[in-house]
């Protein structure tokens, strides 16, 4: 056995120990068993686009297990203005109430006290914790005691998923699974077995109407659309915008059209692509809601993207993705769900780094070349028969 393998196994042992302690503390805080017929359930899941979309299978499984219960999703995207559940889950039938809070609402003892009292008045029977991938033992312990303080009758789901030491050794020797499947496994551990790691996002009719309006306004022809998303929350996740433009030009040369999606902050990137691609490219960055972007993605034949929230949005409406994936994180965990996606990722000595800004000029992404992405695009095109030439 190599030293690298021993390091990887040591991380696993340490993680099992941490989660064993969390499990013991949870059992001591809630000596009773899980209520069989709960009236009120709280699901706690924080995060932005990808975090929320990857939790949908678990949320649906809880609804399926307790069809008569009143379910509240308690969530936070962090700072106010960040996208999250409020923008994604409008009209979702799997939850009854959506309670969104922001980091500024919990930045003093007084505010925390008021927040706790408000939740205490809800008198939840069950509290399901759906932990973030990079949560810590301290965070899960805090969340556990918070649920106990507000009088929840039973709580579960506290778990540490990722430890950031010996990361290269972990990447070499451990087998990782997608985030949504991991959440399903955690639910199974506490007795909910109906979780299916697949999902499809519910999109209100008015969002589809908005997508159709934009399609007509810009003369976009359905059946020939490639969507591009050059933006991303982290600079270390962004493939060069010039390469997105080159992919767009090749698609247009085949007879297709290009639509660039993203937030208003991504609009300058979208303009660069539109200028390079010409009249058959449309920049919709900042012109749609999140669900409106999902409507555009559903009209698209395929989607070329960074590892970002829109990638999961496309997967949720079953649009095939070609992903230029950075190596900042462990592999597989955040890959899009589904069978028709192609993820390109380079394995380098510096990965995974977990850095928001690369110290080495995004080398793991610049090593992904235009021809590789185009080959993946044409492999999907061949399966779907968008263009007769196939390349």
C-alpha positions in Angstrom: 0.0 0.0 0.0 1.4 3.4 -1.0 1.8 6.4 1.3 -0.8 8.2 -0.9 -3.3 5.5 -0.3 -2.6 5.5 3.4 -3.3 9.3 3.5 -6.5 8.8 1.7 -7.6 6.1 4.1 -6.7 8.3 7.0 -9.1 11.0 5.8 -11.8 8.4 5.6 -11.2 7.2 9.1 -11.2 10.7 10.4 -14.4 11.5 8.5 -16.1 8.4 9.9 -15.0 9.5 13.4 -16.4 13.0 13.0 -19.7 11.7 11.7 -19.9 9.1 14.4 -19.6 11.9 17.0 -22.3 13.9 15.3 -24.6 10.8 15.2 -24.0 10.1 18.9 -24.7 13.7 19.9 -27.9 13.7 17.8 -29.1 10.6 19.5 -28.4 12.1 23.0 -30.2 15.3 22.1 -33.3 13.5 20.7 -33.8 10.3 22.7 -37.2 9.7 21.1 -37.6 8.0 17.7 -38.7 9.9 14.6 -42.4 10.8 14.7 -44.4 8.5 12.4 -47.1 11.1 11.5 -45.5 14.5 11.7 -47.7 17.5 11.0 -45.0 20.1 10.4 -41.5 19.4 8.9 -38.6 21.8 8.3 -36.0 21.1 5.7 -32.8 23.1 6.1 -30.7 23.5 3.0 -28.6 26.6 2.3 -26.8 27.6 -0.9 -27.2 29.1 -4.3 -28.3 27.6 -7.7 -26.4 24.3 -7.8 -26.9 23.6 -4.1 -30.6 24.0 -4.3 -31.1 22.1 -7.6 -29.0 19.2 -6.3 -31.2 19.0 -3.2 -34.4 18.7 -5.2 -34.4 14.9 -5.2 -34.1 14.8 -1.4 -36.8 17.4 -1.0 -39.1 15.4 -3.3 -38.4 12.2 -1.4 -39.3 13.8 1.9 -42.6 15.0 0.4 -43.3 11.5 -0.9 -42.6 10.0 2.5 -44.9 12.5 4.3 -47.6 13.5 1.8 -49.9 15.0 4.4 -47.3 17.0 6.3 -46.9 20.8 6.1 -43.3 21.2 4.8 -41.2 24.4 5.1 -37.9 24.8 3.3 -35.6 27.0 5.4 -32.8 28.3 3.1 -30.3 31.0 2.6 -28.2 32.0 -0.5 -25.8 33.9 1.8 -25.9 37.6 1.1 -29.0 39.4 -0.1 -29.1 39.5 -3.9 -27.5 36.1 -4.4 -29.7 33.7 -6.4 -31.2 30.6 -4.7 -34.4 28.8 -3.8 -36.5 32.0 -3.9 -35.9 32.3 -7.6 -35.8 28.6 -8.4 -38.7 27.1 -6.5 -41.6 29.4 -7.3 -44.8 27.3 -7.2 -42.9 24.1 -6.4 -45.5 21.6 -5.3 -43.1 19.7 -3.0 -43.0 22.4 -0.3 -45.8 24.4 1.4 -43.7 27.3 2.6 -40.4 28.8 1.6 -38.5 30.7 4.4 -35.5 32.6 3.0 -33.0 34.3 5.3 -29.8 36.2 4.6 -26.4 36.4 6.4 -27.1 40.0 7.5 -30.2 38.7 9.5 -27.9 36.7 11.7 -25.0 39.0 12.3 -25.8 39.8 16.0 -27.0 38.0 19.1 -30.2 39.9 19.1 -31.0 39.0 15.5 -30.2 35.4 16.1 -32.5 35.4 19.2 -35.4 36.9 17.2 -34.8 34.4 14.4 -34.8 31.5 16.8 -38.0 32.7 18.5 -39.8 33.0 15.1 -38.9 29.4 14.2 -39.7 28.1 17.7 -43.3 29.3 17.2 -43.6 27.0 14.2 -43.3 24.0 16.5 -41.8 21.6 14.0 -42.1 17.9 14.6 -39.2 16.9 12.3 -36.1 18.9 11.1 -34.2 17.4 8.2 -30.7 18.8 7.7 -29.4 18.6 4.1 -25.8 19.7 4.7 -23.7 21.6 2.2 -20.7 19.7 0.7 -18.1 21.9 2.4 -19.9 22.1 5.8 -17.7 21.6 8.9 -18.1 19.8 12.1 -18.5 23.1 13.9 -21.3 24.2 11.5 -23.2 20.9 11.8 -22.9 21.0 15.6 -24.2 24.6 15.7 -27.1 23.6 13.4 -27.9 20.6 15.6 -28.0 22.6 18.8 -30.1 25.4 17.1 -32.8 22.8 16.2 -32.8 21.5 19.7 -33.0 25.0 21.2 -36.1 25.9 19.1 -37.9 22.9 20.4 -37.9 20.5 17.3 -39.2 17.1 18.4 -36.8 15.1 16.2 -33.9 16.1 13.9 -31.5 14.3 11.6 -29.2 14.5 8.6 -26.2 16.1 10.2 -23.1 15.0 8.3 -19.7 16.2 7.2 -19.1 15.3 3.5 -15.7 16.7 2.6 -12.4 17.2 4.5 -9.9 19.5 2.8 -6.6 17.8 3.7 -4.6 15.3 1.7 -6.9 16.3 -1.1 -4.7 15.1 -3.9 -4.5 11.7 -2.3 -8.3 11.6 -1.9 -8.7 12.5 -5.6 -6.5 9.7 -6.6 -7.9 6.9 -4.4 -11.5 7.7 -3.4 -14.6 7.2 -5.4 -16.9 10.2 -5.5 -20.6 10.4 -6.3 -22.8 13.2 -7.4 -24.2 15.6 -4.7 -27.8 14.7 -5.3 -27.1 11.0 -4.9 -25.1 11.7 -1.7 -28.1 13.6 -0.2 -30.3 10.6 -1.1 -27.9 8.3 0.8 -28.0 10.5 3.9 -31.8 10.3 3.8 -31.7 6.5 3.5 -29.5 6.4 6.6 -32.4 8.0 8.6 -35.1 5.8 7.1 -36.3 7.5 3.9 -35.8 5.1 1.1 -37.8 6.7 -1.7 -35.1 9.1 -3.0 -34.4 9.0 -6.7 -31.3 11.0 -7.7 -32.9 12.1 -10.9 -35.0 15.3 -11.1 -36.8 17.7 -13.3 -37.4 21.3 -12.3 -41.0 22.6 -12.3 -41.3 25.8 -14.4 -44.4 28.0 -14.2 -46.2 28.5 -17.5 -45.5 32.3 -17.4 -41.8 31.6 -17.6 -42.2 29.5 -20.7 -44.3 32.3 -22.2 -41.5 34.7 -21.4 -38.9 32.4 -23.1 -41.2 32.2 -26.2 -41.5 36.0 -26.2 -37.7 36.4 -26.2 -37.4 33.7 -28.9 -39.8 35.6 -31.1 -38.3 39.0 -30.3 -34.8 38.0 -31.4 -35.8 35.7 -34.2 -34.4 32.6 -32.6 -35.4 29.4 -34.5 -36.1 26.5 -32.2 -34.3 23.3 -33.2 -31.1 25.1 -34.1 -30.1 26.7 -30.8 -26.9 26.3 -28.9 -26.8 28.1 -25.5 -23.6 29.3 -24.0 -22.8 30.4 -20.4 -19.3 31.9 -20.1 -19.9 33.3 -16.6 -19.5 31.7 -13.2 -19.4 32.6 -9.5 -15.7 31.8 -9.2 -13.0 33.1 -11.6 -11.3 29.7 -11.2 -14.3 28.0 -12.9 -14.3 30.1 -16.1 -13.1 28.8 -19.4 -11.7 31.6 -21.6 -14.5 33.6 -23.1 -12.7 33.8 -26.5 -13.0 30.0 -26.7 -16.8 30.2 -26.1 -16.9 32.6 -29.0 -15.0 30.2 -31.2 -17.4 27.4 -30.4 -20.3 29.7 -31.1 -18.8 30.7 -34.5 -18.4 27.0 -35.5 -22.0 26.3 -34.5 -23.2 29.2 -36.6 -21.1 28.0 -39.5 -23.0 24.7 -39.4 -26.3 26.7 -39.7 -27.2 27.1 -36.1 -27.9 30.0 -33.8 -26.3 31.0 -30.5 -27.9 32.3 -27.3 -25.7 33.5 -24.4 -27.3 33.3 -21.0 -26.2 34.5 -17.6 -26.7 37.2 -15.0 -26.5 40.9 -15.6 -22.8 40.7 -14.3 -22.1 38.3 -17.2 -23.5 40.8 -19.8 -20.0 42.1 -20.9 -18.9 38.5 -21.6 -22.1 37.9 -23.6 -21.4 41.0 -25.6 -17.9 39.9 -26.5 -19.4 36.6 -27.8 -22.2 38.3 -29.7 -19.7 40.7 -31.3 -17.4 37.9 -32.4 -20.2 35.6 -33.6 -22.3 38.2 -35.5 -26.0 38.5 -36.2 -26.9 34.9 -35.4 -25.8 35.3 -31.8 -28.1 36.8 -29.1 -26.9 38.1 -25.7 -29.7 37.4 -23.1 -27.4 37.9 -20.1 -29.5 39.8 -17.5 -32.6 39.7 -19.6 -34.3 36.6 -18.0 -35.1 35.3 -14.6 -33.5 32.1 -13.5 -36.6 30.1 -14.5 -36.8 32.1 -17.7 -33.3 31.0 -18.5 -34.4 27.4 -17.8 -37.1 28.0 -20.4 -34.5 29.1 -22.9 -32.4 26.1 -22.1 -35.3 23.8 -22.7 -35.6 25.2 -26.2 -31.9 24.6 -26.8 -30.4 21.6 -28.5 -27.4 21.7 -26.3 -25.5 23.8 -23.8 -21.8 24.7 -23.5 -20.9 25.9 -20.1 -18.5 26.2 -17.2 -19.0 24.2 -14.0 -21.7 26.6 -12.7 -25.3 26.9 -11.5 -26.7 27.2 -15.1 -25.2 23.7 -15.8 -27.5 22.2 -13.2 -30.3 24.3 -14.5 -29.9 22.8 -18.0 -29.7 19.3 -16.6 -33.0 20.0 -14.7 -34.8 20.5 -18.1 -32.9 17.6 -19.8 -30.8 19.7 -22.1 -27.4 18.0 -22.9 -24.4 19.9 -21.5 -20.8 20.1 -22.7 -18.9 21.3 -19.6 -15.4 22.8 -19.4 -14.9 21.7 -15.8 -12.1 23.1 -13.7 -10.2 20.8 -11.4 -10.6 23.0 -8.3 -12.9 20.5 -6.7 -13.1 16.7 -6.4 -14.2 15.0 -9.6 -17.8 13.8 -10.2 -19.4 15.5 -7.2 -20.9 18.4 -9.1 -21.2 16.9 -12.6 -24.6 17.5 -14.2 -27.2 14.7 -13.7 -28.2 12.7 -16.7 -26.7 10.4 -19.3 -26.2 12.7 -22.3 -23.7 15.2 -20.8 -20.0 15.4 -21.6 -17.7 16.7 -18.9 -14.1 17.6 -19.8 -11.7 17.9 -16.9 -7.9 17.9 -16.8 -6.0 16.2 -13.9 -3.1 18.3 -12.8 -0.6 18.1 -9.9 -2.2 21.2 -8.3 -5.7 19.8 -8.3 -8.0 19.9 -6.4 -7.1 23.3 -5.0 -10.6 24.6 -3.8 -9.4 28.1 -4.7 -11.9 30.8 -5.9 -9.1 32.4 -7.9 -6.4 30.3 -9.5 -2.7 31.0 -8.7 -1.7 29.4 -11.9 -3.7 31.3 -14.6 -6.5 28.7 -14.6 -4.2 26.1 -16.2 -6.7 23.3 -15.6 -9.2 25.1 -17.9 -6.8 26.5 -20.4 -5.6 22.9 -21.0 -9.1 22.2 -22.3 -8.9 23.2 -26.0 -11.6 24.3 -28.4 -11.3 21.2 -30.6 -12.0 19.0 -27.6 -15.2 20.9 -26.7 -16.2 20.9 -30.4 -15.7 17.2 -30.7 -18.0 16.7 -27.7 -20.6 19.1 -29.3 -20.5 17.2 -32.5 -20.9 13.8 -30.6 -24.1 15.1 -29.1 -25.1 16.6 -32.5 -24.7 13.2 -34.1 -26.9 11.6 -31.5 -29.6 14.2 -31.9 -29.3 14.8 -35.6 -29.4 18.6 -35.4 -27.1 19.0 -38.4 -26.9 16.4 -41.2 -23.2 17.0 -41.7 -22.3 15.9 -38.1 -19.1 17.9 -38.2 
